[in-house]
Amino acid sequence: MSAPQIPIADQIACVERELRQRARVYPRLVEGGRMTPNKARQETATMQAVLETLQGIEQKGRLI
């Protein structure tokens, strides 16, 4: 079974929401010792890269 086609704008909005959520949650995880600062930075940077990739695809007009 194939995955449904999700519009690129919806994908971008989802990643933006995830980044905002991480900005709220990760500091508490780090404070509580459940995540290292390096891991928090790595995970946030990775999701930011996903956002930038999707935005680049959208700008080039290669829409899903």
N, C-alpha and C positions, 0 to 999 in steps of 0.2 A: 504494500500500500504506500503510495507516495504522500508526502507531506503537503498540506494546503499551501497555495501561493499566497504569501503575505506581502502586501504592498511595502515598498521600501520606506515610505514615510512612516508607516506603522512600526517597522523595525527600528528606525531611528528614534522614534518617540519612546519605544520600549527601552532601548539602551540608555537614553537620557534619564528616564525614570530610575533605572537601575543605578546609574552613577550618583544620582541624588540620594537614593537609599543608602548606598555604600558610604557616602559622605556623612550620613547621620549615624550609621550603625558601626562602622569600623573603628572609630575612636573609642567607643565603649568596649568593643572586643579587645582592643589593644590595652586599654586601661585595666580590664579584667583579666588580662593574661591569657586570653583564649586565642589571640592572634598576635603575631609579632609585627612590629612597625614595618619591617621589610616586606613581609607578606602582604600587608595592607596596601603598601605602595605598589607592589608588583601587580596585585589583583586590580587595583584602580587604574593603573597605567595600561594594563591589558584591555580593560573594558573601554578606556578612552581610545585606544588604537582601533578597536572594533567600530566605535562611533565614527572615527575619522575615515575608516575604510568605507563604511556605508555611505557617509556623506560624499565621498569622492565618487562612488558609483552613481549616486543620485545626480551629482553635478554633470557627469559624463553622459547622462541620459540612458544608462543601461539599467532600466527598471525591471524589477521582477513582476 
